[in-house]
Amino acid sequence: MAIWLTENSKIIVQGMTGGEGTKHTRRMLAAGVNVVGGVNARKAGVTHEGLPVFGTVKEAMEQTGADVSVVFVPPAHTKAAVREAIDAEIPLCVVITEGVPVHDTTEFWAYAVSKGNKTRIIGPNCPGIASPGASNAGIIPADITTKGRVGLVSKSGTLTYQLMYELRDIGFSTCVGIGGDPVIGTTHIDALQAFQDDPETDAIVMIGEIGGDAEERAAAYIDEHVTKPVVAYVAGFTAPEGKTMGHAGAIVSGSAGTAQAKKEALEKVGVRVGRTPSETARLMRELMS
């Protein structure tokens, strides 16, 4: 069993006919992922990469039984694409697009809430979600790890890949890249809860980074609700104060949001925290041995 994405998932790609949508649709298909169609209102009725293109998400769901959408739509149009997915009540919407205005993300997240949270949003500005050996929705490489019993949740796409590769001998149930923007649809806490409830996940790797208080809130949640062992890494120990580093949400203000403060909060509740990705992988390997 995996969280949110399984071997039974049927995936459509909003923006499939664009450059990025085409490239990553090909990659997902090559990995054996069950991509069943695309969505582009201007190209409805055509076939692209051997798959039907539909005019709306609702039509695609009705015709294919799709339950996952991956969004490769330019930032200016992402809000409309996600709102369409929410209106269609697709269970999972993975928003890969980078550079989405925070106001737009806030609006479509609030819209999902107002509609009863029937659509889980992952992202934006994320690599997606992969359940090794089952399915892969987004841009996470399909051949860098194996199926196993560790769950991974990460703000950083690159660090997601690195930990997946370094722990390839142990393997993962599901790897979730939640994105590093200030406002995101799925949080560390959401993933921690899902992994805690998943009978086929035995341990959890959590990757955070400087800025905000998401990791501190995750630590508080772990303390009260998570009984499975958690190993963590917080990127940004050498980041200078007041400088945005990489993600829009990765900025330190005074003593708030520092890697050291996050490390201390996590260690206080029993989480083992590595100072490098390799050390974090070693800690998890020791835990699983």
N, C-alpha and C positions, 0 to 999 in steps of 0.2 A: 504494500500500500504506500502511496505517496500523498503529499498534500497538494490539493488544488489542480494538479495536472497528472493524468494517468495514461495508461496505454489505451484507454477507451476515449480519450479526449479527441474531439474533431475540431480542427483549427481553420479559421478563415483569416485572411490577411487584408486589412483595410489599407489601401494604397499599394496593392500588390503589383500594379502595372508600372509604378515608378521605378527609378534606378535602385534605391535601397530595398524597396519591397521585392523587386525581381531577384536581386542578388541573394537575399536571405530566404526567400521562398525556395529558390533552387537549393540552397544549403540545407534547409529543413527537409526537403523532399529527398535529397541525397542521403540524409541520415535515417530515412525510413519513417519520418514523422507523418502523421495522418493529416496532411493539409488537404482540405476538401474544396477550397474555392477562394475567391477574392472579392473585394468590393470596390467599385469605382463607378459612380453614377453616370459619368460621361462615357464609359466604355462597357456598359451593361450589355450582356448578350454575346460578347466575344469570348474566345478561349485564350488563355495566357499561361504559358508553361504547362500546357496540357490540362489546365483547370478552368472551370467556368467562372466568369466574372459577373457578379450580380450588381444591381443598382442600389440596394440597401442591405444593411445588416439583417433586418427582419426577413427579407426575401431569402438571403443566404441561409439563415437558420431554418426557415420553412422548407427549403429545397434540399438541404444537406444534413440537417440535424446538428449543425455546429454548436459547440458550447464554449468555445474559446475564440477570442479575436486578438490578433496582434496588429498594433497600429504603427504603420510606417507612413505617416502623413506629415507634411511640413508644419512647423510650429504655428503658423497663422491659422491653420485649418484644424489643428488637433482638438480644440475644444468642441467644435461641431461634430467631429468624428466620434469622440468619446460620448458626447450626449446622445448621438444616434445609437451607439452600442447600449447605453443605459436604457433608452426608450424601448429597445428591442428585448431588454431583460436577458442579455447574454450573461451567463454566470461569471465569466472571467474575461477581463479586458486588460491586455498587457501593452502598455504605452512605451514604446522604445524611443520616441522622438526626443531629441535634446533641444533646449532653448525655448521651451514652452513658457510663456509669461506666467509668473507665479499667480497673478490674479485669475488667469484662465484656469489653472489647475485648481485653485481654491473654489472657483465657480462650479467646475464639473464634479469635483468631489462632493460639494454641498448638494448638488443636483442628485447625485447617487444616493446620498443620505435621505433626501426628501422623497425619493422613490422607493424607500424601504430597504436600501442596501442589497438589492437583488443582484447587482453586478459588483464583483470584487475588482478593484482597479489596482494594478501593479505598475509603478512608475508615477510620472514620466521620467525620462532621462535614465533609463535602466537597461540592463542587458537581457532581462526577461526571466524565465523560469525553466528549469530543466529537471526532469526526473529520469536519471540515467537508466537506460534499458527500457524506458517506457515512452517518453515523449520529450519534446524540446520546443518551447514557444519563445522565440526571440532571436538573439544573436550569440548566445553562449555556445562555444565550440562543443560539438557532440562527441568528440573522440579523445577528450583529455582526462577522463576519469571513468570509474566503474560504478555499478550498482552496489549499494551497501546500506548501512544502518545509521549513518550520520546525517543530520539535517544542517543545512547551511543557509544563513541569512546575512546579506551584506549590502551596505550602501554603495560600495565600489565595484564596478564591473571587472576591472583588471585584477583586483584582489580576489574576487570570486573565482576567476580562472586560475589564479596562482594556487589558492588553497585546494581547489578541486584537483589540480594536477599533483600537488605535493602529497595529497592524501588518496591518490588513486589506488593504492594497494588496499586501503580500507573501504573506500567507496561511500556513496551518498544515496539517501532515499530521495531527497529533493533539494535542489539548490535554488534559492530565490534572491535575485538582485533587485532590491527595492528602490534603488536610485538615491542620488545625493542632493536633490533639490530641497529647498526649505519646506515645501508642501508636497507630500506624496500620498498615494492612495492606500498603500499597505505599509505598515510600520514594523519595526523589530518586534514589538509586542504581539502584533497579529500573527507573525510567523512563529514566535516562541510558543504561543498558545496552541497553534496548529500542530507543531512538532511534539509538544507535550501530550497532545491527545492522540497522536499517531502511534499505533502499536508497533509499527515497524521502524521507528526511529528510536535509537537507544541513547544518543548523545547529540549535542548541538554545538556548532561553531557559529559565533556571532562576530561580524566584522563591522566596526563603526569607524567614525572619523571625527576630527575636531569640529566644533561649531554646534550650537543648539544644546538641547538637553535630552535628546532621544536615548542616548546610552544610559544616562542616569535614571530615566524613567523605566528603561528596560531592566536595569538592576533592581529597582524597587519591585517590578513585576516578578522577576525571577525569585526574589526573596519570598514572596507570598504565594506564588502559584506554580513554579517550575521545580519538579523533583528530579528531573533528569540532569546529568552533569553538563555543564556549559563551559566551553573554552572560548576566549575572546581575543580579538586584536583591535586596537584603536590606532588608526593611521594619523600621523601628524605630530609626533613628539618633537620634531625640530622646526615646526612651522612658526614663523615670526608673528607676533601679535599684530592684529589689525589688517592682515593681508588675507585676501581670499585665495585659498589653495585648491585648485582643481574645480570642485563642485561649488555651485552657488551658495550652498548652505555651509560650506567649510570655512568658517571665519571665527577667529578667537577674539573676544572682547573682554579685556582685563583678565580676571581669573576664571571667567565663565567660559565653558566650552573647551577647555584645554584637554589634551590627551591624558595628562597626568591626573586631572580631576576625575575623568571618566574611568581611568584604570583603577583609581582608589575606590570609586563607588562600586565598581564591579567586584573587585577583590573583597570588599567588605561583606558581600553576600555570598562569598564562596566560589566565585568564578575565577578560574585560572586565566591570567592575561599574559600573552606573549608580547615582547617588545618589537618583534619582527614577525613577518608571516611564517618564516621557516621555524622560528621558536614556537609559534602557535601550533603549527603542524606537529612538531615534536611533542608538545603537551597533549594534544589529542591522541597521538599514537601511543603515548604512555598510558593514557586513560583507557584506551581500547584494548591494550595488550593483556 
